[in-house]
Amino acid sequence: MRFFVCIVGPGAVVRGKVADNTLVFGNPAREIGRASLYLERLLLAPDTLDTYGLPLAERRALQRAHFGLHDGVVC
């Protein structure tokens, strides 16, 4: 099975249908690119930090380690 995605940016106002593999942003929402290209670049980026689904304490610890923070102070 193959899934098709579209990505709608935060605050975008969509009226009507959004085509598969589309990246839309704005008010009113406008197509600005292809979702597949955005996701590919996001996954390959060295600074990508995925904390979705992690418990809060684990998420905060991972963020502090990733950004070099210690008790809110940059090390």
Residue pairs with C-beta under 8 A, 6 or more apart in sequence:
4 20
4 21
5 20
5 21
5 35
5 36
5 39
6 18
6 19
6 20
6 21
6 22
6 23
6 24
6 35
7 22
7 23
7 24
7 35
7 38
7 39
8 14
8 18
8 24
8 25
8 29
9 23
9 24
9 25
9 26
9 29
11 27
12 24
12 25
12 26
12 27
12 29
13 26
13 27
13 28
13 29
14 24
14 28
14 29
15 28
15 29
18 24
18 29
19 31
21 34
21 35
21 36
22 31
22 33
22 34
22 35
23 31
23 32
23 33
23 34
23 35
23 38
24 30
24 31
24 32
25 32
26 32
42 48
49 62
49 63
49 66
51 59
51 62
51 63
54 62
63 69
64 70
67 74
68 74
68 75
69 75
